[in-house]
């Protein structure tokens, strides 16, 4: 049984196909665990993880190697260091531990497996909502149902949001002596694929087939660690999550079940190369070249070489982090999600229990077809004849012009309080001004308020109920499947919850 597990996890590919001298489980496993069957070890591992009560309160404070104090702990928070996109956190251990990996580590080849830095893990996330909206989501217009609330776009329903699987090797960025490398492939299946897919990567599932459930290989990349460049540099090549943002597509990386309007309408992933360099204890820089937002490099009609750059500042105490980015800057002409995205995030820790996360961005495109002019509507149809629906929105401008400048800006603030080692409360305040209706199809200012609670069962199950209220000041954007005036409502209330079952 253990030999089969070895061959499955690539440890055998590293030369451990037969037990070498000294092959053994990692330290801390029960005596004789390597002689038990895998499923017996897995059951014991889950019993141990479910019994987790918050860890040792007397444990020493974790410090970034060469950096500041690690500000939070995961769990109960979805992060321990402040979020930095497209890079592991330099100077901390980035290997993921899970009940599944612990069961493997306590097998005959556990020590070799852990030393290899390969791991496999994931989760299953069912969820559901009750909403004051009742219409079904309209795939042709992209509106209706709970839209633009995300990710539960269908009202009053239960669904499987994500079934996620990660295969990865993490580079060792605790050491500064030698080059190391890493790789990740992760895929999700569920309703959330609607928000993650890139044009050219299984995109027909949504654009042409209107599937409620689909699959998306949301990340596939290589990491290269160069410890001798400045105070360490990571270079990532492949498909990765968009550089900035408090939130992310993957459920455990978020403070609440639902997402802010700010996050719902900005870029999700890029495919390219991004470098993250630590210059000093306090300063890091990021530079990037990609094919554009949410588009595959092999889609010749849509790809567009797009640079990006960020600066990251962390205070000596680790309690403050500022992260300004120009997340994509090219000619700015309207095409597949070719928004120019200027964004800044700020994290601040008040005390041991209380911290906040704030993000503000401004996005724009030029030469956007005007849907108030028949020639503008025709321009959209001509640019995207190969999709039945899902083409980029036009703008709502002066009917006399065919093209115009479209823009939007948004701000979100999270106030976060830790009740105890397994419970947190989150209050989110969110504003979006879709000034030309180019992101949501409605020319309006949106306000959103959410109260969310997270409870951990051990460290393998998260339960996240929430109450959300939102209001569109200038249009009836909610419960409006036809995208027309008078067909919907200005406000919406949802009560929702999900469960994240980690493995």
GIPEKA-V895040 format. One record per residue. PSI is psi in degrees with one decimal (999 if undefined). NEAR is the number of other ideal C-beta (glycine too) atoms within 12 Angstrom. D_LAST is the distance of its C-alpha to the last C-alpha in whole Angstrom. Layout:
# GIPEKA-V895040
PSI_NEAR_D_LAST ; PSI_NEAR_D_LAST
This chain:
# GIPEKA-V895040
-47.2_21_20 ; -34.6_36_19 ; -39.0_20_21 ; -40.0_17_19 ; -40.4_32_16 ; -47.4_32_18 ; -28.3_18_20 ; -33.2_21_17 ; 20.8_34_15 ; 0.3_25_19 ; -37.5_36_20 ; -34.4_24_22 ; -17.6_16_24 ; 8.2_19_24 ; 24.4_16_27 ; 33.1_31_25 ; -28.9_18_25 ; 147.2_16_27 ; 116.5_22_26 ; 170.8_18_29 ; 132.8_9_30 ; 1.2_13_28 ; 129.7_25_25 ; 164.2_28_23 ; 167.6_31_20 ; 164.0_25_19 ; 145.4_13_21 ; -8.8_17_20 ; 156.7_26_18 ; 145.1_23_20 ; 130.5_12_23 ; 12.2_15_23 ; -30.4_30_19 ; -16.7_32_20 ; -8.7_18_22 ; 159.7_24_20 ; 158.0_19_18 ; -44.3_30_14 ; -30.4_17_13 ; -41.7_21_15 ; -38.7_33_13 ; -41.4_28_10 ; -42.1_20_12 ; -38.0_24_13 ; -43.6_37_10 ; -37.5_26_9 ; -41.2_18_13 ; -44.6_25_13 ; -35.9_28_10 ; -22.5_20_12 ; -5.3_17_15 ; 132.1_25_15 ; 16.9_19_18 ; 0.7_20_18 ; -173.3_21_19 ; 113.3_11_23 ; -16.4_12_25 ; 7.1_7_28 ; 147.2_11_25 ; 152.5_10_27 ; 134.7_18_27 ; 134.4_23_25 ; 138.6_21_27 ; 132.9_34_27 ; 119.4_26_29 ; 10.8_24_32 ; -151.6_34_31 ; 179.1_31_31 ; 139.4_27_29 ; 123.3_29_25 ; -32.0_38_26 ; -178.8_35_23 ; 146.2_30_19 ; 114.3_32_16 ; 172.2_33_15 ; -12.8_36_17 ; 159.6_38_18 ; 0.0_33_16 ; 158.8_34_18 ; -40.8_26_20 ; 156.5_36_22 ; 141.1_42_24 ; 129.5_40_23 ; 124.9_42_24 ; 154.4_40_24 ; 29.9_42_23 ; 143.3_42_23 ; 157.2_40_21 ; 120.5_39_23 ; 130.1_44_25 ; 6.3_34_26 ; 161.0_33_22 ; 123.9_25_19 ; 4.1_32_17 ; 136.4_29_15 ; 129.6_34_11 ; 143.5_28_10 ; 169.5_30_6 ; -39.7_33_6 ; -47.7_34_6 ; -36.2_36_8 ; -38.5_38_10 ; -38.5_39_11 ; -39.5_42_12 ; -26.0_40_14 ; 9.1_38_16 ; -176.0_44_17 ; -36.0_34_20 ; 26.0_39_20 ; -40.5_37_17 ; -44.1_27_20 ; -39.4_35_21 ; -45.7_39_17 ; -40.4_32_17 ; -26.9_23_20 ; -20.4_30_20 ; 15.2_32_17 ; 144.3_36_15 ; 160.4_34_11 ; 133.6_31_9 ; 178.5_31_6 ; -160.3_33_5 ; 165.5_34_6 ; 130.6_26_8 ; 96.6_38_11 ; 153.7_29_14 ; 173.5_37_17 ; 166.7_28_21 ; 153.0_35_25 ; 135.6_24_28 ; 152.1_34_31 ; -10.1_26_34 ; 152.5_37_34 ; -17.6_21_35 ; 158.4_28_35 ; 152.4_25_33 ; 136.1_37_32 ; 110.5_25_34 ; -26.2_26_33 ; -41.7_20_37 ; -18.6_29_37 ; 17.2_35_34 ; -179.0_36_35 ; 174.3_35_35 ; -136.7_39_32 ; -5.7_45_30 ; 140.3_43_31 ; 15.5_46_31 ; 145.4_46_28 ; 150.7_44_25 ; -4.7_43_22 ; 85.3_44_23 ; -21.2_41_27 ; 125.8_34_27 ; 152.2_31_29 ; 55.4_25_28 ; 162.5_25_25 ; 143.7_19_22 ; 167.4_31_20 ; 109.5_29_16 ; -49.7_45_16 ; 133.5_43_13 ; 113.0_29_11 ; 142.4_39_10 ; 130.6_29_9 ; 133.4_34_10 ; 121.6_26_12 ; 158.4_33_14 ; 126.3_34_17 ; 137.0_34_18 ; 148.9_37_22 ; 99.1_30_23 ; 19.5_38_25 ; -23.4_27_25 ; 150.3_20_28 ; 28.9_23_31 ; -35.6_14_33 ; 158.0_15_32 ; 145.2_21_30 ; 168.5_30_27 ; 163.4_25_25 ; 170.9_33_21 ; 151.6_28_20 ; 137.5_38_17 ; 124.3_25_16 ; 139.5_37_14 ; 149.8_29_15 ; 147.3_38_14 ; 136.0_31_16 ; -167.8_36_17 ; -22.9_39_20 ; -12.6_42_19 ; -26.1_37_20 ; -31.7_40_24 ; -7.3_40_23 ; -20.2_43_22 ; 150.6_37_24 ; 146.9_44_27 ; 120.6_40_30 ; -4.4_28_30 ; 89.5_34_26 ; 28.1_26_26 ; -17.9_34_28 ; -24.4_23_30 ; -39.7_27_27 ; -47.2_34_28 ; -36.4_31_32 ; -24.0_21_33 ; -11.7_20_31 ; 41.9_22_30 ; 135.4_22_27 ; -36.4_25_25 ; 139.7_22_22 ; 176.1_31_21 ; 141.0_27_19 ; 125.3_40_19 ; 82.3_31_19 ; -26.2_42_19 ; 134.3_39_19 ; 114.7_26_20 ; 167.1_36_22 ; 142.6_25_23 ; 139.6_36_24 ; 125.8_28_27 ; 118.7_37_28 ; 91.5_25_31 ; -17.3_26_32 ; -6.1_15_36 ; 117.7_20_36 ; -127.5_21_37 ; 29.4_26_34 ; 133.1_39_32 ; 133.0_31_31 ; 131.8_43_28 ; 125.1_32_28 ; 133.4_38_26 ; 123.6_27_27 ; -146.0_33_25 ; 130.4_40_24 ; 166.6_43_22 ; 140.8_40_22 ; 141.5_44_25 ; -58.8_45_27 ; -163.8_45_27 ; 141.3_42_26 ; -37.8_44_24 ; 168.0_39_22 ; 166.5_36_20 ; -29.3_41_18 ; 128.0_40_15 ; -46.0_40_14 ; -10.6_42_12 ; 8.3_32_15 ; 153.3_41_18 ; -15.2_46_20 ; 168.8_47_20 ; -53.3_44_19 ; 170.0_46_22 ; 153.8_45_24 ; 156.2_43_27 ; -36.3_45_30 ; -46.6_43_30 ; -32.1_43_27 ; -32.5_37_27 ; 4.3_41_30 ; 176.9_46_30 ; 151.4_41_29 ; -55.9_43_25 ; 158.7_45_25 ; 159.9_46_27 ; 117.7_41_28 ; -141.7_34_30 ; 133.6_30_30 ; 136.8_42_30 ; 131.8_32_31 ; 119.4_43_30 ; 126.7_29_32 ; 117.9_37_33 ; -43.6_22_36 ; -177.6_19_36 ; -33.2_25_35 ; -21.8_23_35 ; 136.1_25_35 ; 155.2_41_33 ; 151.9_31_34 ; 137.0_38_32 ; 150.4_29_34 ; 147.1_38_33 ; 125.7_27_34 ; 174.6_42_32 ; 1.0_37_34 ; 179.7_45_33 ; 124.0_40_31 ; 41.5_44_29 ; 140.9_36_31 ; 145.9_30_30 ; -22.8_25_33 ; -0.5_16_34 ; 92.6_25_35 ; -34.5_15_39 ; -15.4_19_40 ; -28.6_32_37 ; 148.6_28_36 ; 118.9_33_38 ; 120.8_21_38 ; 114.8_40_37 ; 159.3_27_37 ; 157.7_40_35 ; 144.5_29_35 ; 155.3_39_34 ; 137.9_27_35 ; 122.5_39_32 ; 131.6_27_34 ; 134.6_37_33 ; 163.3_22_35 ; -37.8_17_36 ; -17.9_21_34 ; 1.3_30_31 ; -18.1_24_31 ; 142.7_26_32 ; 126.1_42_31 ; 137.0_28_33 ; 76.8_38_32 ; 141.3_27_35 ; 144.4_41_34 ; 93.7_27_36 ; 68.0_43_33 ; 119.5_42_35 ; 109.0_28_39 ; -147.3_27_41 ; -15.1_18_44 ; 3.5_24_42 ; 145.6_24_44 ; 125.4_38_42 ; -165.1_34_39 ; 104.8_36_36 ; 37.9_39_34 ; 52.8_37_37 ; 144.1_45_36 ; 125.2_36_38 ; 101.2_47_35 ; 122.2_27_37 ; 148.8_39_34 ; 137.5_30_34 ; 150.2_38_31 ; 124.8_30_32 ; 136.2_34_30 ; 128.9_26_31 ; 120.1_32_30 ; -48.1_17_33 ; -167.8_15_32 ; -22.1_17_29 ; -21.7_20_28 ; 125.3_23_29 ; 168.1_33_29 ; 153.7_29_29 ; 131.6_44_28 ; 139.3_32_31 ; 139.6_42_31 ; 136.4_31_34 ; 160.9_41_35 ; 131.0_27_38 ; 152.3_38_38 ; 160.1_30_40 ; 149.6_36_42 ; 164.1_23_45 ; 42.0_25_47 ; 127.9_40_45 ; 140.3_37_47 ; 115.2_32_48 ; -6.9_36_47 ; -3.0_23_50 ; 128.1_23_52 ; -33.4_16_52 ; -31.9_19_53 ; -41.5_32_49 ; -41.5_23_48 ; -34.3_18_49 ; -37.5_27_48 ; -46.5_30_44 ; -35.4_20_45 ; -37.1_13_46 ; -29.3_25_44 ; 58.0_28_41 ; -15.3_12_43 ; -1.6_20_40 ; 139.8_28_37 ; -33.3_17_38 ; 175.9_25_36 ; 3.1_29_34 ; 155.8_32_37 ; 142.0_36_37 ; 150.6_37_39 ; -175.0_37_42 ; 161.0_40_44 ; 106.8_33_46 ; -169.5_26_50 ; 124.0_16_53 ; -15.6_16_54 ; -16.5_13_57 ; 150.5_23_55 ; -36.5_24_52 ; 152.9_30_50 ; 174.9_30_49 ; 126.6_24_47 ; 144.6_40_44 ; 163.4_30_42 ; 154.1_40_39 ; 156.5_30_38 ; 159.0_40_35 ; 142.1_31_34 ; 144.8_41_31 ; 132.1_29_31 ; 124.2_41_28 ; 121.1_26_29 ; 128.7_37_26 ; 131.7_26_27 ; 115.2_30_24 ; -44.9_18_25 ; -166.2_20_23 ; -16.1_26_20 ; 6.0_27_18 ; 133.7_26_20 ; 154.0_37_22 ; 140.7_29_24 ; 130.5_40_25 ; 120.4_27_28 ; 130.5_39_29 ; 128.1_28_32 ; 136.4_39_32 ; 137.0_29_35 ; 126.2_45_36 ; 101.5_33_39 ; 80.7_35_39 ; -24.5_29_43 ; 13.3_37_44 ; 16.2_37_41 ; -22.9_39_39 ; -33.8_44_36 ; -11.3_39_36 ; -3.1_38_39 ; 129.9_43_40 ; 92.9_33_43 ; 164.8_33_42 ; 130.0_27_41 ; 144.1_42_37 ; 137.4_29_36 ; 137.1_42_33 ; 129.1_30_32 ; 133.7_38_28 ; 121.2_30_27 ; 146.9_36_24 ; 135.6_30_22 ; 130.3_38_18 ; 129.5_25_17 ; 133.8_35_14 ; 106.3_24_13 ; -141.1_27_12 ; 29.7_31_10 ; -9.7_34_7 ; 129.0_28_9 ; 133.7_39_12 ; 124.8_27_15 ; 81.9_37_18 ; 155.6_28_21 ; 159.9_36_24 ; 132.5_29_28 ; 134.4_40_29 ; 136.5_27_33 ; 155.0_41_34 ; 133.0_27_38 ; 113.6_36_39 ; -32.8_20_43 ; 4.7_21_45 ; 156.1_30_43 ; 72.2_29_42 ; -19.4_46_39 ; 148.6_42_36 ; 38.0_36_36 ; 85.1_36_39 ; -14.4_30_38 ; -5.4_21_41 ; 34.7_33_41 ; 153.8_17_45 ; 138.4_19_46 ; 2.2_13_47 ; -4.1_23_44 ; -150.4_33_41 ; 158.3_28_41 ; -21.9_27_41 ; 163.7_27_38 ; 140.2_43_35 ; 133.6_28_33 ; 143.2_41_29 ; 122.0_26_27 ; 163.5_39_23 ; 150.7_29_20 ; 169.6_39_16 ; 133.2_29_13 ; 115.9_36_10 ; 103.9_32_7 ; 145.0_37_4 ; 999_29_0
